[in-house]
Amino acid sequence: MLVTFHSNAGASITMFGDVAVTFLKMMGHSGTVPSALLAKDVPAAMANLKRGLAAAGPDARAERDAKPEDDDADAHPPVSLRQRAFPLIELLSAAAEQECDVMWEKGAPLV
């Protein structure tokens, strides 16, 4: 499943559902998809997400995966939760600044 976040404050962001639900729960939301945050609730949700990422510490899976067991030239470096959260934090920040709601739904946006 994919989850797409929308706001009038910025471009839509699509991410894997399991990661999106993790971020939603870190924000203090139930993790329900689809749903939304009202503009007045965005700053608190963003602060909760940042605290949740800080409390999560280093991404253990990313550290384990960063040590390749062989010399695979095609191996890609792991992507941590903090890196995955960056676009969402940017969207939440813009939404807070512009006092816009943030919505999310299953699937990718229609282009």
C-alpha atoms as a printed R data frame, in Angstrom:
    type eleno elety resid chain resno      x      y       z
1   ATOM     1    CA   MET     A     1  0.000  0.000   0.000
2   ATOM     2    CA   LEU     A     2  1.089  3.561  -0.688
3   ATOM     3    CA   VAL     A     3 -0.034  6.620   1.272
4   ATOM     4    CA   THR     A     4 -0.108 10.101  -0.245
5   ATOM     5    CA   PHE     A     5 -0.015 13.250   1.906
6   ATOM     6    CA   HIS     A     6 -1.618 16.405   0.489
7   ATOM     7    CA   SER     A     7 -1.672 20.045   1.551
8   ATOM     8    CA   ASN     A     8 -2.261 23.344  -0.175
9   ATOM     9    CA   ALA     A     9  1.083 24.378   1.334
10  ATOM    10    CA   GLY     A    10  3.205 22.143  -0.883
11  ATOM    11    CA   ALA     A    11  3.559 19.241  -3.257
12  ATOM    12    CA   SER     A    12  2.012 15.865  -2.481
13  ATOM    13    CA   ILE     A    13  4.245 13.220  -0.924
14  ATOM    14    CA   THR     A    14  3.802  9.491  -1.505
15  ATOM    15    CA   MET     A    15  5.450  6.875   0.701
16  ATOM    16    CA   PHE     A    16  5.103  3.214   1.605
17  ATOM    17    CA   GLY     A    17  2.116  2.550   3.862
18  ATOM    18    CA   ASP     A    18  4.012  0.946   6.743
19  ATOM    19    CA   VAL     A    19  6.383  3.910   6.990
20  ATOM    20    CA   ALA     A    20  3.513  6.407   6.684
21  ATOM    21    CA   VAL     A    21  1.528  4.718   9.467
22  ATOM    22    CA   THR     A    22  4.641  4.711  11.674
23  ATOM    23    CA   PHE     A    23  4.991  8.464  11.131
24  ATOM    24    CA   LEU     A    24  1.289  9.063  11.742
25  ATOM    25    CA   LYS     A    25  1.502  7.231  15.068
26  ATOM    26    CA   MET     A    26  4.635  9.200  16.003
27  ATOM    27    CA   MET     A    27  2.612 12.369  15.311
28  ATOM    28    CA   GLY     A    28  0.030 11.235  17.865
29  ATOM    29    CA   HIS     A    29 -2.533 10.154  15.287
30  ATOM    30    CA   SER     A    30 -4.264  6.772  15.273
31  ATOM    31    CA   GLY     A    31 -2.658  5.815  11.955
32  ATOM    32    CA   THR     A    32 -5.982  5.704  10.147
33  ATOM    33    CA   VAL     A    33 -5.797  6.088   6.370
34  ATOM    34    CA   PRO     A    34 -7.493  8.186   5.000
35  ATOM    35    CA   SER     A    35 -7.622 11.035   7.491
36  ATOM    36    CA   ALA     A    36 -6.397 14.585   8.056
37  ATOM    37    CA   LEU     A    37 -4.929 17.117  10.443
38  ATOM    38    CA   LEU     A    38 -6.531 20.499  10.859
39  ATOM    39    CA   ALA     A    39 -4.208 23.456  10.413
40  ATOM    40    CA   LYS     A    40 -4.318 24.227  14.149
41  ATOM    41    CA   ASP     A    41 -3.077 20.689  14.956
42  ATOM    42    CA   VAL     A    42 -0.180 20.595  12.474
43  ATOM    43    CA   PRO     A    43  2.497 22.267  14.681
44  ATOM    44    CA   ALA     A    44  1.916 19.837  17.555
45  ATOM    45    CA   ALA     A    45  1.904 16.839  15.193
46  ATOM    46    CA   MET     A    46  5.183 17.981  13.648
47  ATOM    47    CA   ALA     A    47  6.765 18.425  17.096
48  ATOM    48    CA   ASN     A    48  5.563 14.941  18.102
49  ATOM    49    CA   LEU     A    49  7.040 13.445  14.927
50  ATOM    50    CA   LYS     A    50 10.407 15.093  15.551
51  ATOM    51    CA   ARG     A    51 10.411 13.860  19.169
52  ATOM    52    CA   GLY     A    52  9.455 10.371  18.034
53  ATOM    53    CA   LEU     A    53 12.288 10.267  15.511
54  ATOM    54    CA   ALA     A    54 14.768 11.489  18.117
55  ATOM    55    CA   ALA     A    55 13.559  8.897  20.637
56  ATOM    56    CA   ALA     A    56 13.821  6.132  18.049
57  ATOM    57    CA   GLY     A    57 17.577  6.638  18.037
58  ATOM    58    CA   PRO     A    58 19.727  5.282  15.269
59  ATOM    59    CA   ASP     A    59 17.904  3.034  12.862
60  ATOM    60    CA   ALA     A    60 19.197 -0.399  13.891
61  ATOM    61    CA   ARG     A    61 18.171 -1.995  10.619
62  ATOM    62    CA   ALA     A    62 19.974  0.707   8.643
63  ATOM    63    CA   GLU     A    63 23.132  0.184  10.710
64  ATOM    64    CA   ARG     A    64 22.989 -3.586  10.158
65  ATOM    65    CA   ASP     A    65 22.336 -3.173   6.448
66  ATOM    66    CA   ALA     A    66 25.148 -0.627   6.122
67  ATOM    67    CA   LYS     A    67 27.709 -3.374   6.736
68  ATOM    68    CA   PRO     A    68 27.691 -5.311   3.479
69  ATOM    69    CA   GLU     A    69 28.549 -8.962   3.822
70  ATOM    70    CA   ASP     A    70 30.016 -9.074   0.347
71  ATOM    71    CA   ASP     A    71 31.436 -6.622  -2.126
72  ATOM    72    CA   ASP     A    72 28.240 -6.095  -4.074
73  ATOM    73    CA   ALA     A    73 28.882 -3.049  -6.260
74  ATOM    74    CA   ASP     A    74 25.143 -2.674  -6.902
75  ATOM    75    CA   ALA     A    75 24.206 -2.491  -3.208
76  ATOM    76    CA   HIS     A    76 22.325  0.660  -2.242
77  ATOM    77    CA   PRO     A    77 22.839  2.346   1.108
78  ATOM    78    CA   PRO     A    78 19.911  1.925   3.524
79  ATOM    79    CA   VAL     A    79 17.421  4.766   4.000
80  ATOM    80    CA   SER     A    80 16.802  5.639   7.654
81  ATOM    81    CA   LEU     A    81 13.476  6.692   9.141
82  ATOM    82    CA   ARG     A    82 14.870 10.198   9.618
83  ATOM    83    CA   GLN     A    83 15.679 10.418   5.925
84  ATOM    84    CA   ARG     A    84 12.259  9.075   4.978
85  ATOM    85    CA   ALA     A    85 10.583 11.616   7.283
86  ATOM    86    CA   PHE     A    86 12.340 14.649   5.800
87  ATOM    87    CA   PRO     A    87  9.824 15.402   2.993
88  ATOM    88    CA   LEU     A    88  6.892 14.961   5.408
89  ATOM    89    CA   ILE     A    89  8.487 17.292   7.955
90  ATOM    90    CA   GLU     A    90  9.014 19.860   5.207
91  ATOM    91    CA   LEU     A    91  5.347 19.559   4.187
92  ATOM    92    CA   LEU     A    92  4.185 19.857   7.805
93  ATOM    93    CA   SER     A    93  6.436 22.872   8.315
94  ATOM    94    CA   ALA     A    94  5.028 24.625   5.243
95  ATOM    95    CA   ALA     A    95  1.478 23.737   6.293
96  ATOM    96    CA   ALA     A    96  2.084 25.155   9.784
97  ATOM    97    CA   GLU     A    97  3.569 28.339   8.348
98  ATOM    98    CA   GLN     A    98  0.702 28.824   5.882
99  ATOM    99    CA   GLU     A    99 -1.961 27.532   8.317
100 ATOM   100    CA   CYS     A   100 -3.121 24.778   5.941
101 ATOM   101    CA   ASP     A   101 -4.689 21.398   6.663
102 ATOM   102    CA   VAL     A   102 -2.817 18.189   5.811
103 ATOM   103    CA   MET     A   103 -4.699 15.186   4.410
104 ATOM   104    CA   TRP     A   104 -3.614 11.677   3.493
105 ATOM   105    CA   GLU     A   105 -5.131  8.806   1.590
106 ATOM   106    CA   LYS     A   106 -4.279  5.406   0.148
107 ATOM   107    CA   GLY     A   107 -2.634  5.306  -3.227
108 ATOM   108    CA   ALA     A   108 -0.625  7.618  -5.356
109 ATOM   109    CA   PRO     A   109 -1.921 10.945  -6.708
110 ATOM   110    CA   LEU     A   110 -3.457 11.018 -10.161
111 ATOM   111    CA   VAL     A   111 -1.215 12.806 -12.588
